[in-house]
Amino acid sequence: MSSADGVVVVGASAAGLAAAEALRRNGYGGRVTLVGEEAHRPYDRPPLSKQVLSGAWEVDRVELRAAEAYTGLDVELMLGTPASGLDVDKRRLHLGDRTELPYDRLIIATGVAPRRVPGAAECSGVHVLKTIDDALALKDELVGRPRVVVVGGGFLGTEVAATARGLGLDVTIVYPASHLLERQFGATLGVLAERMHLDHGVRLLPRTLVSRLIASGGKVHGVECSDGTVVRADVVVVCIGSDPAIDWLTGSGLSLTNGVVCDEFGQCAPRVYAAGDVAAWLGPDHRHRRVEHRTNAAEQGGAVASHLLGLATAPHQPIAFYWTDQHDARIQVHGALPAGGQLHVIEGSLSERRFVGLWGIGGRAVGVVGWNLPKAARLARQRVVDGSTLDSVPLAVAG
């Protein structure tokens, strides 16, 4: 591989940094440039909604590597530099300052952008949580002990609610699903999540959509729901999902269906790859999927680096792992929890919210859920690797 223009990684993210480190670890000696839209060095995002927001951690603790590490890696950082376009034929990356950066190979790791609600830009007190700056701005507002409304009942929304409630704040979650975390965990675990939040004093409004923000003098004062209910709030945190950060790739010729469409090795065009939250990889079932989890981002970053160096002999097909920390619970998942599956408890009990369960589809284990039993969940992961049948040991089926 030619190294005249080197490898350019767009996205100073977990996936981008993992790619740069894997290039060096595998012996690549050419130029490596890491381009990031934010002014911050690559950092870990999961703690933003918990330790950073609560004030337990200073922001420097979320940096993935210290400043001197990049010197040792011989990686050039171009921070505060958004990408604005891509010319695949000429192998040129267009930057926001109207300059161009040539490359021999390009890795796209730009992640996702949070969805917003109409009118939010005109109201103070309305927040999203994606970046360090987002977390610090929200943290500053929480000091005033505001009433908080969280819009959205997924991972981020429930984590923010748990953190705010842990600070003693008045917190309400408004969400359209029947249960919290239903899309991620299904109804059985969604009910458990709801009980946990209720036990900690969080108010819940399920099956409810927010129709508009209520504001005066440029400051939010609450939300109006689709059924006419008004929930008063001094701070509104919008956690309604995210979209792949691909606007800058419009006109590039890349396939951009729910992210950057890639083959099973993460390649999306000659000499161009994508990894992490922005990438829709081809799976063994011949479907493209985009996965928004921290471990997946780092693993895919390393995988595309191996492939572009000619070292990958098989597609990257890991067993997924993700987690969430809320109130007194650490909930971990190994594998997948597809719709239509059933939870089979193999250790502990749902009533105590301390258990390990297998997620079964077609009589086989495809996922593991651990609720406050991390070691046991990790050991049960092998059942997913092996594709164990659910009748191989006695199981208690969760109701």
HUKAKA-V908285 format. One record per helix or strand. SS is the DSSP state (alpha for helix, beta for strand). FROM is the first residue (numbers start at 1). TO is the last residue. If there is no record, write none. Layout:
ss:SS from:FROM to:TO
ss:SS from:FROM to:TO
//
This chain:
ss:beta from:7 to:10
ss:alpha from:14 to:25
ss:beta from:32 to:35
ss:beta from:43 to:43
ss:alpha from:46 to:49
ss:alpha from:51 to:54
ss:alpha from:59 to:62
ss:beta from:63 to:63
ss:alpha from:67 to:73
ss:beta from:75 to:78
ss:beta from:83 to:87
ss:beta from:92 to:95
ss:beta from:100 to:102
ss:beta from:105 to:108
ss:beta from:112 to:114
ss:alpha from:120 to:122
ss:beta from:124 to:124
ss:beta from:126 to:127
ss:alpha from:132 to:142
ss:beta from:147 to:151
ss:alpha from:155 to:166
ss:beta from:170 to:174
ss:alpha from:182 to:199
ss:beta from:203 to:205
ss:beta from:210 to:216
ss:beta from:219 to:225
ss:beta from:230 to:232
ss:beta from:235 to:238
ss:beta from:242 to:244
ss:alpha from:247 to:249
ss:beta from:260 to:261
ss:beta from:267 to:269
ss:beta from:272 to:274
ss:alpha from:276 to:278
ss:beta from:279 to:282
ss:beta from:288 to:290
ss:alpha from:294 to:308
ss:beta from:321 to:326
ss:beta from:329 to:335
ss:beta from:342 to:349
ss:beta from:354 to:361
ss:beta from:364 to:371
ss:alpha from:374 to:386
ss:beta from:389 to:389
ss:beta from:396 to:397
//
